[in-house]
Amino acid sequence: WPHTLAIQPGGVTKAPDARDRVRILSTLRSFRRTLEATIFGAKLEEYAALATLSDLDGWQTGDAALFLRIAADLGLAASGQGPRRYLSAGAYPLGAQRLTRAGLLDRGTLKPFDPAQITEDLSHAWMLGDTAHPAQGQTVPDEDMREAAYSWCKAPRLGGQVVECGALARQAVDGHPLALALADEGGVRARVAARLLEIARTQIWLEEAAQALDPAGTFLEPFTLPKNGQGVGLVEAARGTLGHWLRIEKGRIASYQIVAPTTWNFSPRDAQGVPGALEAALVGAPVAEGEETPLSVQHIVRSFDPCMVCTVH
């Protein structure tokens, strides 16, 4: 997790030298050993090569196999069904491209991601203001907490529709065959299995990036902050699509709005009464007699890997 003081406009504050490169490669080798011994019980490349749900069902080693057996016992494949509409802004910018694709996978059909279609609905949030694009949005708490609302989270929508983001969305939009099959399945098992897939693929990518690291390269480009201007940053954070909208006037921040991944997934209902991805996924979750914190609810909520701290505006 990079320290905030390591990053500044134009790059990073410390250029890695040859010793840093050796240390990075050594750390990655150690991490691979742990993953292959414990999580997967096999080479990462073997899990990353799985292409179908039948391939996944046949996985027999490591904690991944233990999870799959538990998922089968508890019916987690059918539990917590999402909207099957998946958003990714594309992960890991490398120069002019990104390592994974950006797009909207809408029930099996890949469409371009148009950030101009993002709006934030406030009808059921304890926030004051009108539905707007984040660039024109405000964050004004409703201190009276009107009865129609029930969340400190706004309700982001893309083209008026609910989307899900995260590891499953990221891998499916990128076109990995197993992730596409899991995206169609759409439940708790799909999200966790896709997160395992992403761990394997990311480790491989990191090793390739570290091998290609050139200490003689440029790691910081000169950058002059404008006196006036506006911009947007859209990236993939660990939990999904993250957007920052910034406006500068006379050298100072005039507006700064964020839509975090859990805001997408945990949004309340919108003005049409349509619930967010998690709220819809919880419908029909079984509650056993005497359960005050139902196990099925915990499985569904945790499958989205929530960060409520980032979600509260």
C-alpha positions as CSV (number, residue, x, y, z in Angstrom):
1,W,0.0,0.0,0.0
2,P,1.9,3.1,-1.1
3,H,2.5,5.8,1.5
4,T,0.7,9.0,0.5
5,L,4.0,11.0,0.9
6,A,5.6,8.8,-1.8
7,I,3.2,10.0,-4.5
8,Q,3.0,13.5,-6.1
9,P,1.7,14.9,-9.4
10,G,4.0,13.6,-12.1
11,G,5.2,10.4,-10.4
12,V,6.8,9.2,-7.2
13,T,9.3,11.0,-4.9
14,K,11.9,8.1,-4.9
15,A,13.3,6.4,-7.9
16,P,14.0,2.7,-7.2
17,D,17.7,1.8,-7.7
18,A,19.1,-1.7,-8.5
19,R,19.1,-2.7,-4.9
20,D,15.4,-1.8,-4.6
21,R,14.7,-3.9,-7.6
22,V,16.4,-7.0,-6.1
23,R,14.5,-6.4,-2.8
24,I,11.2,-6.2,-4.7
25,L,11.8,-9.4,-6.6
26,S,12.8,-11.2,-3.4
27,T,9.6,-10.1,-1.7
28,L,7.5,-11.2,-4.6
29,R,9.2,-14.6,-4.6
30,S,8.4,-15.0,-1.0
31,F,4.8,-14.0,-1.5
32,R,4.5,-16.5,-4.4
33,R,5.8,-19.3,-2.2
34,T,3.1,-18.5,0.4
35,L,0.3,-18.3,-2.2
36,E,1.3,-21.6,-3.8
37,A,1.8,-23.4,-0.5
38,T,-1.3,-22.2,1.3
39,I,-3.9,-20.4,-0.8
40,F,-3.7,-22.4,-4.1
41,G,-1.7,-25.5,-3.2
42,A,-0.3,-25.4,-6.8
43,K,1.3,-23.0,-9.3
44,L,-0.4,-19.7,-9.7
45,E,-0.4,-20.2,-13.4
46,E,-2.6,-23.3,-13.0
47,Y,-5.4,-21.4,-11.2
48,A,-5.0,-18.4,-13.6
49,A,-5.5,-20.8,-16.5
50,L,-8.9,-22.1,-15.3
51,A,-11.4,-21.3,-18.0
52,T,-14.8,-22.8,-17.1
53,L,-16.9,-23.4,-14.0
54,S,-16.2,-27.2,-14.5
55,D,-12.5,-26.4,-14.2
56,L,-13.2,-24.5,-11.1
57,D,-15.3,-27.3,-9.5
58,G,-12.4,-29.6,-10.2
59,W,-9.8,-27.6,-8.2
60,Q,-8.6,-29.9,-5.4
61,T,-5.8,-28.1,-3.6
62,G,-5.1,-25.4,-1.0
63,D,-7.4,-23.1,0.8
64,A,-9.1,-22.3,-2.6
65,A,-10.4,-25.9,-2.7
66,L,-11.5,-25.7,0.9
67,F,-13.5,-22.6,0.1
68,L,-15.1,-24.2,-3.0
69,R,-16.2,-27.2,-0.9
70,I,-17.7,-25.0,1.7
71,A,-19.4,-22.9,-1.0
72,A,-20.9,-26.1,-2.4
73,D,-22.2,-27.1,1.0
74,L,-23.7,-23.7,1.8
75,G,-25.1,-23.0,-1.7
76,L,-23.0,-19.9,-2.1
77,A,-23.1,-20.0,-5.9
78,A,-26.8,-19.1,-5.8
79,S,-26.6,-16.8,-2.8
80,G,-26.3,-13.0,-3.0
81,Q,-27.1,-12.6,-6.7
82,G,-25.9,-9.2,-8.0
83,P,-27.3,-7.1,-10.9
84,R,-25.0,-8.9,-13.4
85,R,-24.0,-5.5,-14.6
86,Y,-20.3,-5.0,-14.0
87,L,-18.2,-1.8,-14.2
88,S,-14.4,-1.3,-14.5
89,A,-12.4,1.8,-15.3
90,G,-9.4,-0.4,-16.2
91,A,-6.7,-1.2,-13.7
92,Y,-3.0,-0.3,-13.4
93,P,-2.3,2.6,-15.8
94,L,1.0,1.9,-17.7
95,G,1.8,4.8,-19.9
96,A,-1.0,5.4,-22.3
97,Q,-2.7,2.1,-21.6
98,R,-4.1,0.1,-18.7
99,L,-3.3,-3.5,-17.9
100,T,-6.9,-4.5,-17.8
101,R,-9.8,-3.2,-20.0
102,A,-12.3,-0.5,-19.1
103,G,-15.9,-1.1,-19.8
104,L,-19.4,-2.0,-18.7
105,L,-20.3,-5.7,-18.9
106,D,-24.1,-5.7,-19.1
107,R,-25.4,-9.2,-18.8
108,G,-22.8,-10.6,-21.0
109,T,-22.4,-7.7,-23.5
110,L,-19.4,-5.5,-23.2
111,K,-20.0,-1.8,-23.7
112,P,-17.8,1.3,-23.5
113,F,-17.6,3.0,-20.1
114,D,-18.8,6.6,-20.4
115,P,-18.0,8.6,-17.2
116,A,-20.4,11.3,-18.4
117,Q,-23.3,9.0,-17.6
118,I,-22.5,8.8,-13.9
119,T,-25.0,10.5,-11.5
120,E,-25.5,10.5,-7.8
121,D,-29.1,10.2,-6.5
122,L,-29.8,11.7,-3.1
123,S,-33.4,10.7,-2.7
124,H,-32.7,8.1,0.1
125,A,-29.5,9.6,1.5
126,W,-29.1,12.0,4.4
127,M,-27.7,14.6,2.0
128,L,-29.1,17.8,0.7
129,G,-29.1,18.7,-3.0
130,D,-30.2,17.4,-6.4
131,T,-29.2,14.4,-8.4
132,A,-26.2,15.4,-10.4
133,H,-23.0,14.3,-12.0
134,P,-20.1,14.2,-9.4
135,A,-18.4,17.1,-11.1
136,Q,-21.4,19.2,-10.1
137,G,-22.1,17.4,-6.9
138,Q,-22.1,18.7,-3.3
139,T,-21.7,17.0,0.0
140,V,-24.1,18.8,2.4
141,P,-25.3,16.6,5.3
142,D,-29.0,16.5,6.1
143,E,-28.8,17.1,9.8
144,D,-32.5,16.5,10.3
145,M,-32.1,13.0,8.7
146,R,-35.5,13.1,6.9
147,E,-37.6,9.9,7.2
148,A,-37.5,9.1,3.5
149,A,-33.7,8.5,3.7
150,Y,-31.8,5.8,5.5
151,S,-28.1,6.1,4.5
152,W,-25.2,8.5,4.6
153,C,-24.2,7.0,1.3
154,K,-25.3,8.6,-2.0
155,A,-26.7,6.3,-4.8
156,P,-24.3,6.3,-7.8
157,R,-25.9,5.2,-11.1
158,L,-24.4,4.7,-14.6
159,G,-26.9,5.7,-17.3
160,G,-29.6,5.4,-14.6
161,Q,-28.7,1.8,-13.8
162,V,-27.2,-0.1,-10.9
163,V,-23.8,-1.6,-11.4
164,E,-21.4,-3.8,-9.4
165,C,-17.7,-3.2,-9.2
166,G,-14.8,-5.1,-7.6
167,A,-12.5,-8.0,-8.5
168,L,-15.2,-10.0,-10.3
169,A,-16.2,-7.0,-12.4
170,R,-12.6,-6.1,-13.1
171,Q,-11.6,-9.6,-14.3
172,A,-14.9,-10.2,-16.2
173,V,-14.6,-6.8,-18.1
174,D,-11.0,-7.8,-18.9
175,G,-12.4,-10.9,-20.6
176,H,-10.9,-13.7,-18.6
177,P,-13.0,-16.8,-19.5
178,L,-13.5,-18.0,-15.9
179,A,-14.4,-14.5,-14.8
180,L,-17.0,-14.3,-17.5
181,A,-18.5,-17.5,-16.4
182,L,-18.5,-16.4,-12.8
183,A,-20.0,-13.0,-13.7
184,D,-23.0,-14.9,-15.2
185,E,-23.2,-16.9,-12.0
186,G,-23.2,-13.6,-10.1
187,G,-23.3,-14.7,-6.4
188,V,-21.1,-15.0,-3.3
189,R,-19.0,-17.9,-4.7
190,A,-18.4,-15.9,-7.9
191,R,-17.0,-12.9,-6.1
192,V,-14.6,-14.8,-3.9
193,A,-13.4,-17.1,-6.7
194,A,-12.8,-14.1,-8.9
195,R,-10.8,-12.5,-6.1
196,L,-8.6,-15.6,-5.9
197,L,-8.2,-15.4,-9.7
198,E,-7.2,-11.8,-9.4
199,I,-4.6,-12.6,-6.7
200,A,-3.0,-15.1,-9.0
201,R,-3.0,-12.9,-12.1
202,T,-1.8,-9.8,-10.2
203,Q,1.1,-11.7,-8.7
204,I,2.2,-12.7,-12.2
205,W,1.8,-9.2,-13.5
206,L,3.8,-7.8,-10.6
207,E,6.7,-10.2,-11.2
208,E,6.7,-9.2,-14.9
209,A,6.7,-5.5,-14.0
210,A,9.5,-6.0,-11.4
211,Q,11.6,-7.8,-14.0
212,A,11.1,-5.0,-16.5
213,L,11.9,-2.3,-13.9
214,D,14.7,0.0,-15.2
215,P,16.4,2.0,-12.4
216,A,17.7,4.4,-15.1
217,G,14.1,5.2,-16.2
218,T,12.1,8.3,-15.4
219,F,9.9,8.1,-12.3
220,L,8.9,11.8,-12.0
221,E,7.9,14.2,-14.7
222,P,7.8,18.0,-14.0
223,F,4.3,19.2,-13.2
224,T,3.0,22.7,-12.7
225,L,-0.3,23.1,-10.8
226,P,-2.7,25.3,-12.8
227,K,-4.3,28.3,-11.2
228,N,-7.6,27.3,-12.6
229,G,-8.8,24.1,-14.0
230,Q,-10.8,20.9,-13.5
231,G,-10.0,17.2,-13.9
232,V,-11.1,13.7,-13.2
233,G,-9.2,10.6,-12.1
234,L,-10.8,7.1,-12.7
235,V,-8.9,4.1,-11.5
236,E,-9.5,0.6,-10.1
237,A,-8.9,0.4,-6.3
238,A,-8.8,-2.9,-4.6
239,R,-12.6,-2.9,-4.1
240,G,-13.5,-1.6,-7.5
241,T,-14.0,1.6,-9.5
242,L,-12.9,4.8,-7.9
243,G,-13.5,8.3,-9.2
244,H,-12.2,11.7,-8.1
245,W,-13.5,14.9,-9.6
246,L,-11.5,18.1,-8.8
247,R,-12.0,21.8,-9.6
248,I,-9.3,24.4,-8.9
249,E,-10.0,28.2,-8.8
250,K,-7.3,30.7,-8.1
251,G,-4.8,28.0,-7.1
252,R,-7.2,26.5,-4.5
253,I,-9.5,23.5,-4.4
254,A,-13.0,24.8,-5.1
255,S,-14.7,21.4,-5.3
256,Y,-13.6,17.8,-4.7
257,Q,-16.0,14.9,-5.0
258,I,-15.3,11.2,-4.7
259,V,-17.3,8.1,-5.7
260,A,-15.7,5.1,-3.9
261,P,-16.1,1.5,-4.9
262,T,-18.3,0.6,-1.9
263,T,-20.5,3.6,-2.7
264,W,-21.4,1.9,-5.9
265,N,-22.0,-1.5,-4.3
266,F,-23.7,-0.3,-1.1
267,S,-25.8,2.5,-2.5
268,P,-29.3,3.0,-1.1
269,R,-32.4,3.1,-3.3
270,D,-32.7,5.8,-6.0
271,A,-35.7,8.0,-6.8
272,Q,-37.3,5.1,-8.8
273,G,-37.0,2.8,-5.7
274,V,-34.3,0.6,-7.3
275,P,-32.0,-0.7,-4.6
276,G,-28.2,-0.8,-5.0
277,A,-26.2,-4.0,-5.7
278,L,-25.8,-5.2,-2.1
279,E,-29.3,-4.3,-1.0
280,A,-30.8,-6.3,-3.9
281,A,-28.4,-9.2,-3.3
282,L,-29.7,-9.5,0.3
283,V,-33.3,-10.0,-0.8
284,G,-34.3,-13.6,0.1
285,A,-31.2,-14.3,2.2
286,P,-32.3,-17.1,4.6
287,V,-32.5,-16.3,8.3
288,A,-32.5,-19.3,10.7
289,E,-34.6,-19.3,13.8
290,G,-32.8,-17.4,16.6
291,E,-30.2,-15.8,14.4
292,E,-29.7,-12.2,15.3
293,T,-26.8,-11.8,12.9
294,P,-27.7,-14.2,10.1
295,L,-24.8,-16.1,8.6
296,S,-26.1,-15.8,5.1
297,V,-26.2,-12.0,5.4
298,Q,-22.6,-12.0,6.6
299,H,-21.5,-14.1,3.6
300,I,-23.2,-11.8,1.1
301,V,-22.0,-8.6,2.7
302,R,-18.4,-9.7,3.0
303,S,-18.4,-11.1,-0.6
304,F,-18.5,-7.4,-1.7
305,D,-15.4,-6.7,0.4
306,P,-16.9,-3.5,1.9
307,C,-15.1,-0.4,3.2
308,M,-17.8,1.7,4.9
309,V,-15.3,4.3,6.0
310,C,-14.7,5.3,2.3
311,T,-18.4,5.1,1.6
312,V,-19.8,7.6,4.0
313,H,-19.6,10.9,2.2
